């Protein structure tokens, strides 16, 4: 059988992309250096669907593609796309081209609050909700023509970082998962209540429920109407609208804090009944809360819930998005492509492997959001790679970059990854000045460790609006930035920590933190509001 009969455009098995760091190789599904081939390849071709649905390419005015962060379908079948820096694209039912919705500085237009959008939700009366990476969220009742926004003025300095796909509707109640907890409203946003942890409950104006951690990473509504929240300390489920929660530890294969033993929930998708798919940084799991067990590939409750789970994991690259494909079926989006629930890789629809968003368009057809746009993939015409599954690389693998000069300022058991939206040297799509540091989004009270031994080489004002104190032990510093002020309590026996941001994100530059003492040195943020506006 010829591959062309399946409607696939394979072309070559690999391509090269040139970057400043060297050459990066992108491979199709026929040649994947990160896969373990334990059986032969079996090519399967299914009949063509009568009228497969496909999406037109997103308008690209930059030449670099449109970086997609979120995909969602509204009840009226319109497809909504959230992007990095280019706002929202909407494809109405029957339309052949996309509409673009962007932020405007003209307040009379009632536009969205920020062009970095990675969450959508849809209410029972046609309401459309969106969430942003750093400037709150909004709601439209006229199909996206005008928006009511909740940002700094309405929210204050917190609650502005919405979790990826972090908006859920349940009847007339909307839940917005953020880095400060969950906001919920049952009257269209006229009033709000909060679900947070013990620290956040101190300042929450209307506490409704309590999670183990306020830092929400994923949010979904179960098939049985329950609400699931993945957070920095595990997974939680509520069956009463968020008033009470049952907590489950994040599944790990060995006790932390070793690098191989730390895991976090990154994506959730409902299965049948009370079951839920749990996408993590170390693979895919499925949880049955009624039997308090993790299920194996056959759906058997093989692994009891506990601090350490041996087995019941489908080895995958870090999961970035999940969609339910049917009872007992799910597709996972990863940086290395799309995988089925059994760990088998699906076909590669283009040469950009990384997938950040997924949307099931029709039986056998899904849309994949990528850093370069949206691609439409026909699953029933895929190359089924029988026995070709992902094999996790050991930490000793040279392809996994390991920084040898400094330690991370954030412990592995917290949130140790650099914020990807405003990386070193970037301008976040031209919104800010060139970034002179890196940022780590974390909850209040997270210990910030010095990155290595050394001496203080700089102390004083840094970028505009930022303060760089050299504190004495147990010193308290105050400063202001824009229209928001902040206070930081720094506990350190003999060290100096350079704070280069008034946001809740701890920012470190070339002179970020130095210490003469050993790793007992920490800098602890007690109350550190976020950046208030998308301008510096």
N, C-alpha and C positions, 0 to 999 in steps of 0.2 A: 504494500500500500504506500502511495506517495504521501509525504507529509502535506504537500500542497492541497490534497483533497480535503484536508481538515480545515482549510481556511486560515492557516497560520502563516505568518511571515517570519521565517526564521533567519534567512539570509546567511549570516556568519555566526560563528559560535562566540565571538568576543569582539569587544571594541576597546579603545583606549581613550581616556580623558586626561589631558595634560593640566597639571596644576603646579602651583609654586613649590609644592613639596615633592614633586616627582610625577610619575605616571601611575594612574589608577586603572585597573583592569575591571571592566564590567563584562560578565559572562551571561549567556543565555542559559536556559534550563538544561540544555544539552551538555554544557560544560561548566560545572560548578565546583571550584576548588574547595568550597566549604562544605560540601556534601560527602557523605560516606556511602560509596556504592557497594551495597551488600548483595545486590541481585541485578539481573539484567534489566534493560529498559524494555518496557512494553508500551507500544504506541497504540492508543485507542482512539478511534474516531467515531463520534456519534452523529446521528442525522442532524441536518441543519434545522434550527427552529424556523417556524413559519415567518415570523417577523421579529428578529432580534432587536432589542432596544439598544441604541448607542447614543453617546453624548458627543456633541460637536466640540472641537478644541476650544479652550479658553482663549480669549483675546490677549495677545502678548505684545505689549508696546516696548518691551525692554530688550528682547532678543535672548533673554536668559530663561524664559519660561515663567510660569506662575506657580509659586510655591503654595501648594494646597495643604491646609491644616485640618479641615473638617468637611465632611460630606453628609448630607441629610436629605430625606424626602418628606415633604409636607403632606398632610392628608389630601390636598388637592392635586397631588402628584408632581408639584413643582420640585425641582432639585435645587438645593441650596449649597453653595460652596463657600467656605471660609478660607481666607488666604493670609499669607504673611506680607503685610504692607500694601495689599491692593484691595482691601475691603471684602465685599461680598459679591458673588456672582449668582444670578438666579436664572434658571431655565424653566419657563412656564410650560405647562402641558400644551403640546401642539406647536410650540415655538421652535424655530430653527436656529435662533441665536441667543446669546446670553445678555442679560441686563446686568449692569454693574452698579453697586451701591457703595458709596464711599463717604468718608468723613468730610465735612465742610466746616470751615471756621465761621461761616455765616450761620448764626444760631437760629435765624428765622426759617431756615430750610428744614430744621428738625432732623438732621442726619444722624448716622451712627456715631458713637463716641470715639472710635479708634478703628484703624484699618487692619489691625492684627486680630483676626477672628478665628476661634477654634472650638466653638460650641454652638449648637442650635437646639431649640425645643419648640414644640407646637401645642397650643392649647385647644380645648374642645370647641371653641367658638371662632376659630380662625386666627387666633393670636400667634405671632411669630416672635420667638425670643432668640437673642444671640448673646454670646459671651466673648470677652476679649482677653488678650494677654496683657493686662496691666491697666485697663481703664474701665472696669466695671462691665455692665451689660445693659441691654435695652429690650424694648417690646414695641411691636407694631400691631395695629388692629386694622390696617388698610392695605394689607398685602405687601408691606415694605416701602410704601411711599413716604411715610413719616414715622418717626420713632420717639418714644419716651425713654430717656436714658437714666441710669443710676450710676453715677461716677463720683468723683471727689466731693462735689457739693452735697450730694444726697447721702453718700456712704461714709464720708470722713476718710482718713488716711488708710484704712484697712478695707478688706473685702474686695479689692479691685482685681485680683488675679483669679480668673475663672479657670477651673480645671479643664483639660481637654475633654470634649464631649460631656461637659459637666453640668448640663441643664436637663432636668427631667420634669415631666408633667404627670400628674396623677389626679384625674378629674379636673376640678378648677384650681388645684394647688400646684404651684411651680416651685421646684427646688433648684437652687443655684449653688453648686459646689465650688468652693474657693480655697485659697491657701489659709484662710482664717476660719473655716468651717462652712456650714451650709446656711444660706438664707432661704426662707420659705415664705410664700404669700398665698393667701387664698382669696384675695380681692383685687387681683390684677396689679399688685404692687402699691396699692394705697397704704397698706401697713405690711411690716415685715417682722418675722421672728427669726431666732438664730439657733442653730444646732452646732455646738462647738465643744471643746474640751474644758477641763477644769480651769486652765489658765485663761482661755478666751471668755469663759462665762463671767469672769470678774468685770469685764468691760462691755459685754453684750447687753444691749438695751432691753431685749425681750427674749430671754433664754427659753427655748422650747424643748430641747433634748440635749443629750451629751454623748460625744464620741470619745474614744480613747485618745485620738489625735485630731486637732483642728485642721491639719494640713491634708486636704482632700485631693486625691490623685485621680479618682474615677468615680462615676456615679451612673446608676442605671435602675430602671424599674423592672422588677421581675415579672414573669408571666402570670404569677398569682397576685399581682398588685403590690407586693412588698417593695421596699426601697433598699438597694444595696449601695454601700459606699466603700471604696478602697481608699485607705489613708496611709500615712507614713508609718503607722504601727500595726497595720493589718487590714482586716476586712470586717465590715459590720452590716447587719441586716435589721431592718425595722418592719414590723407588720402593722403598726398603728400610726402610720403617717410621720414617723420620726420622733415621737415622744420618748420611746424606749428603744434600745438597741441591743442586739446580741452580737458580741465580738468574737472574731475568729483570728488566730494568729496567722501571719503570712507564712505559707508553706516554705520551709527551708530544708535542705538535705543534711545539714550538720549545724551544730550550735555556733552562732556568731561569736566573736566579731570577724572571723577570717573572711577574706574577700570571696572565697568560694561558698561561704555560708550565709551571705546577706542577700535578701531578696525583697522586692517591693511589688505591690499590685499596680499595674499601669493601665489596664483596660478590663472592662466587664461586658458581658452579653448574656441575656436571659436564655435559658433552655426551657424545656417543658416544666410545668408545675412550679415547684419551688427551687428547681436546680438552676445553677448559675455557672457560666464559663468565667474563669479567672485568668486573665493574661498577665504574666509577670515578667520581670527582667530575666528570668531563667526558665521560661517555658510556659506551657499551658496546662491548666488544671480545671477540673469540674467538681463542684461542691454540692453535696446533698445535705441541706441543713436539718431536714427531718430525721435523718439517721446520723447526723454529726460525723460525716465521713467524706473523704475524697474518693472519687470514682476512678476506676481504671479504664482502659480503652474500651472494654466490653460493657461498661456501665455498672460494674459491681462495686459495692462499698468496700474497697480493699484496704484503704488507709485511714485509720482514725484521725480525727482532728487533734493536733498537738503541736508543741513547739517545733518538733522535727518530724518531717514526713518523708519516709523512705519509699520511693516508688510513686505511682499514680501521676507521674509527670510526663508530658510529651515534650521532649527536648526541642526547643525552638530558639532562634535569636530573640532578643528582647522584644516583647509584643508591644506594638504601638497603637493598634486598634483591633477591635473584634466585631464581627457580625454573625448573627445566627443565620444558618443556611437551611435549617429544618430541624425536626426533632433529633436530638443527639448529634447534630452537625453544626460546625462553626468554621469560619475562615479567619485567620489571624494575619494582620499586616505587620511586617517587620522591615528592618533595614535591608534584609536580604531577600525580599520578595514576599509572596503570599503563600501560606501553608494551610492545609486542611487540618481538621481536629486530630487526625491520626499521625500528624507529623510529616506527611508527604507534601512535597512542593507542588504547587500548581504551575501552570504555564507562565512564562514571562512575556508580557504583552509588549514591552518595549525594552530598550537597553538600559533604562534607568531602573535599577532593582528596588531601591528604597521606596517603601509604601507607608505613608503616614495616615491615610484615611481609606475607609472601605464603605461601599454602599451596594447592597443587592438590588439590582434594577429589575430583574425578572428571573424566573427559573433558568439557571444556566448562564446568567449574565450578571457580571458585577462591574462596578466602577472603582478604579484604584486612583486615589489621590497621591501625587508624587511631588517632589521638589521642583519638577519641571512642568506640571500640569495634571490633567486627568486623562486616564486611558480606560477604554472599555474592553473588558475581557470576557470571552465566551467559554465558560467552564466546561460545557458539554462537548467542546471541540478541543480540549486541552491535550497536551502530551501528559499522560498519566505516568509519572516516574515511579514505578513500582519498586520499592526497596531503596529509593534514593531519598534519604532523610537528612535532616540537619544533624551535624555532630558538633557539640560544643567544644570550642578551643580551650585548652588548659591555659592557666594564667602565665605559664612559662612560654607560650607561643610568641614568637617575635612579632607576629602580625598584630598582636594586641599591645598597643603602645603603652609603655610604662615610663612615667616621669621619674627620673633618678635624682634630680636636683633638690626638689622640695617635697615635703609631705603635704597632703591635702588639709586645708584649714577646717574642714568639716569631716567628722567621723563617718566611716562607712555605714554605720547603723542609722545615721540621720539621712540627709539628702546631700550627697557629696559631689553632685554633678554640676558643672558650670552651666549657667543659664544660656540656652542656645539662641535666645531672641536678641541678645545684645552682647555679642562676643567681643573679645579683645580686638581692637583696631576697626570695629564696624561702627556704623552710624544708625543702626536699626532702620534701614530704609530711608535714611536722610532726615530722620526725626530728631536725632541728637547729635552732639559733637562726637568726634572720633573717640571711641572708648579707650581709656588708658588702664583699665583693669578688667577683672572678671567678677561675676556675681554668682552667689549661691543662694537660691531661694530656700528659706527655712522658717520654721515657726519661731515665735518669741521664746527666748530662753535657751536657744540652741547654743552649746559651747562652740566657740570659734578658736581653734588652736593656732599657735604660731607655726609657720611652715618650715622652720629650720633655725639652727643656731646662727648667731650673727650679732651685729651692732646696729644701732639706729643711725641711718645716714641722712634722714630727712624728717623734719617735724615742722608743721605749720600749715598755712592754707594750701589747698590743692586746687582742683578745678572750681569753677564758680559755684558757690553755694555749698561746697563740701568742707568739712572740718577734719583736720589731721592732728589730733591731740597726742601728746606724749604723757600718758597718765602715770601718776604715782599709784602705789597699791590701794585698791578699793576706791579709786577716784571716780567722780561723777562728772561728766562733761555735758554741756548743753550747747546747741547750735540751732541754726534755722536754715531752711532751704526752700526757696519759693515762698509759698504761703503756709507751709506746714513746719512745725517745730518738732524737735525730738530730744529725747534724753537717753543716754546710754550709761549704764553702770558697768564698769570694767573691773573685773576681779583678776588680779595677776600678782604673783609674788615678786617677780623681777623681770618685767618685759614691757615692751611698748607695742601697741597695736595701731596700725594705721587705718582709720575708718574713712573711706572715701565716698560714702554715700549716706544720705539721710533716709533712704528707703529701708524696708525690712530686710533687704537683701544685703548680706555682708559682702562688701566690695574690697578686693585686694589687688594692688598693683605691684610693680617691680619692687617697691619698698614696703610691701604689704604689712608684714609682721615680723619682728625679730625678737629673739630672746637669748638670754645668757644661761637661763636655767634649762633643765631637761623637760620632757613633755608634760610636766604638771601645769605648765602655763596655759591658761585659757582666758578668753575674753567673752563675757556673757552679756548678751543684749537683753535688757529687761523690758523696754518699751521702745520700739523702733518703727514708726509709721513708714508707709511706702511713699514712693515718688508720687506727687500729687497730680501732676499734669504731664502730658506727653511732650514737653518742651523743657529745655534747660536754659 
